[in-house]
Amino acid sequence: MSRNYKILDQGGVYFVTMTVVGWIDLFTRREYRDIFLDSVRYCQKEKGLVVYAWCIMSNHIHLILRAEEENLSDVIRDLKKFTSKKLFAAIEANPEESRRNWILAIFRKSGEFNTNNVNFQVWQQHNQPIELFSPTVLEQKLIYIHENPVKAGWVENPWEFLYSSARDYADQKGLLGIEFI
C-alpha cells in the first residue's frame, strides 16, 4: 500500500512516529520501555543510527533521526522487527502483566491481517516520516516531541520526563546518547 509519507532521502534527517497497533498503552511498564531503549542503543552502535530527539509515550514513540551508514528505512524496519519480537516475548513471559491475554490477542489478530508478519504485529506498519528540510521545521518537531508529556499532563516541564531527550536539551543526562541539533 502506498502512503503519502515516505523516506526519499535515506541519509536525511527525519521525524518518525512508531505507534503500537490498536494504540495499546504498552509502554506503561518500564521493562517494555527499556527493551525499546536497548534496541535503539544497539542500532546506534551497530547500524550508525543517529538520534537527535526522542520521547516514549504510552502507546507511541517519536524520534528525530538519520542513518549514517545504512539505509534509514532498513534501520527502522529492523528496529521495529527486533523490538516486536522482544516485546511480544516479554509480555508473554510477564506474570505481572494483567492485560497479557488481551494484548497478545490483539497483536495476533493484527498479524493475521498483514501479510508482512508471520504470527503477530506489535507496531503499525507506517512511521509517518517527515523530512526535516529546514531549521524551522526541525525546531517545530523538536518542540512537539518534548511537549508531548506536558500535553498529556504527566509533567509540568518537558525536562522532568525521564523517557525523553528533553532532559539532554536541558543540560541533564538522558537515557539515550543523542546528537544535538
BELZI-V128291 format. One record per residue. N is the residue number from 1. PHI is phi in radians with two decimals (* if undefined). OMEGA is omega in whole degrees, 0 to 359 (* if undefined). Layout:
n->{N;N}
phi->{PHI;PHI}
omega->{OMEGA;OMEGA}
This chain:
n->{1;2;3;4;5;6;7;8;9;10;11;12;13;14;15;16;17;18;19;20;21;22;23;24;25;26;27;28;29;30;31;32;33;34;35;36;37;38;39;40;41;42;43;44;45;46;47;48;49;50;51;52;53;54;55;56;57;58;59;60;61;62;63;64;65;66;67;68;69;70;71;72;73;74;75;76;77;78;79;80;81;82;83;84;85;86;87;88;89;90;91;92;93;94;95;96;97;98;99;100;101;102;103;104;105;106;107;108;109;110;111;112;113;114;115;116;117;118;119;120;121;122;123;124;125;126;127;128;129;130;131;132;133;134;135;136;137;138;139;140;141;142;143;144;145;146;147;148;149;150;151;152;153;154;155;156;157;158;159;160;161;162;163;164;165;166;167;168;169;170;171;172;173;174;175;176;177;178;179;180;181}
phi->{*;-1.45;-2.22;-1.19;-1.63;-2.54;-1.53;-1.60;-1.77;-1.14;-1.83;-1.39;-1.64;-2.26;-1.69;-2.25;-2.21;-1.85;-2.07;-1.26;-0.98;1.16;0.91;-1.16;-1.34;-1.37;-1.56;-1.44;-1.82;-1.01;-0.96;-1.30;-1.12;-1.14;-1.04;-1.12;-1.08;-1.08;-1.18;-1.13;-1.02;-1.07;-1.11;-1.13;-1.31;-1.76;-2.12;1.24;-1.27;-1.89;-1.89;-1.76;-2.79;-2.84;-2.79;-1.74;-1.67;-1.20;-2.31;-2.74;-2.34;-1.86;-2.50;-2.00;-2.70;-2.72;-2.00;-1.41;-1.85;-2.13;-1.20;-1.03;-1.03;-1.17;-1.11;-1.12;-1.01;-1.12;-1.07;-1.16;-1.11;-1.13;-1.16;-1.02;-1.10;-1.14;-1.15;-1.02;-1.11;-1.15;-1.15;-1.03;-1.63;-1.59;-1.20;-1.54;-1.42;-1.17;-1.78;-0.89;-1.08;-1.15;-1.10;-1.09;-1.11;-1.16;-1.06;-1.16;-1.10;-1.11;-1.16;-1.10;-1.62;-2.24;-1.22;-1.35;-1.99;-1.67;-2.08;-2.80;-2.45;-1.71;-1.78;-1.09;-1.10;-1.51;-2.08;0.82;-1.18;-2.17;-1.25;-1.68;-1.54;-2.46;-1.04;-1.17;-1.15;-1.04;-1.14;-1.03;-1.22;-1.08;-1.11;-1.00;-1.04;-1.28;-1.48;-0.91;-1.17;-1.20;-1.12;-1.33;1.44;-1.45;-2.48;-1.53;-2.22;-0.95;-1.24;-1.38;-1.48;-1.13;-1.67;-2.76;-1.36;-0.99;-1.07;-1.09;-1.25;-1.84;1.09;-2.08;-1.28;-1.62;-1.47;-2.08;-1.27;-2.27;-1.88;-1.33;-1.35}
omega->{179;178;178;182;178;174;182;179;186;177;183;176;185;168;178;177;176;186;178;178;180;183;179;178;184;189;173;178;181;181;182;176;180;176;180;181;178;179;177;178;177;180;177;184;189;186;177;177;177;180;178;180;181;174;176;174;185;185;177;182;175;177;165;187;172;179;179;191;186;176;183;179;180;179;179;178;181;179;180;181;181;182;177;181;181;180;179;180;180;178;181;184;186;180;180;181;183;182;187;183;180;180;182;178;179;178;180;180;179;179;179;185;183;183;178;184;180;186;185;177;179;184;168;185;186;179;184;182;176;179;182;190;180;178;181;180;179;179;178;182;177;178;180;180;185;179;182;180;177;180;177;180;182;180;176;182;184;184;178;183;185;186;181;175;177;177;180;181;176;178;173;180;177;184;178;171;180;168;181;179;*}
